């Protein structure tokens, strides 16, 4: 492909030097190549299974683990500053059914919330709604046992709506905005699965990552996935 560059001179008797022409050609090529790359290459997408876990407020952490208790890192997660802590608890449901070794994720938040899969909820003997994280009004609760005390949760047990974390530049690429819906397609060994209505969550601190629960991950054979794609359905 040949790129044509027009050079205008105030003095027509002067001709540009070879170095000037080479510089102009190089700048034009880099501009065209950079523009093409920015529109044709999708950002790197991570899709991860989110096992059952608990988010906790500082006050509730002290109830369960004692005054002055703090979360300590067991494993860093993909999102910046997020981690699985070393602290675990036991969740008690109706008729004394329990889920032991429920891991707390850090850092602490301003509310306490537990996220389960449908399989977990059946095991526990409760019916849980699908909710966006933080939307816990009218949700079921339970008892949580820690090494230093017990916490009665009036509400806060949910199945987290499947969602994708995006930075503003990622959102621009996919042409979506905060709280829009998008579709994920997972291709694995002999199986293609679509997940519609992924909730888009946009924040400058986010890296591009889809979160789904363990039931969803098992259904699409995520562990053996060969391709994952995000796309927005065309309207009409």
ABEGO torsion letter per residue (X at the ends): XBBBBBBBBABAABBBBAAAAAAAAAAAAAAAAAAAAAAABBBBBBBBBBBBBBBBBAAAAAAAAEBGBBBBBABBBABBGBBBBABBBBBBBBGGBBBBGBBBBOBBBABBBBBBBAAAAAAAGBBBBBBBBGBABGBBBBBBBBAAEBBBBABGBBBBBBBBBBBAAAAAAAGBBBGBBBBBBBBBBGBBBBBBGBBBBBBAABBBBBBBBAAAAAAAGAAABABBBBBBBBBX
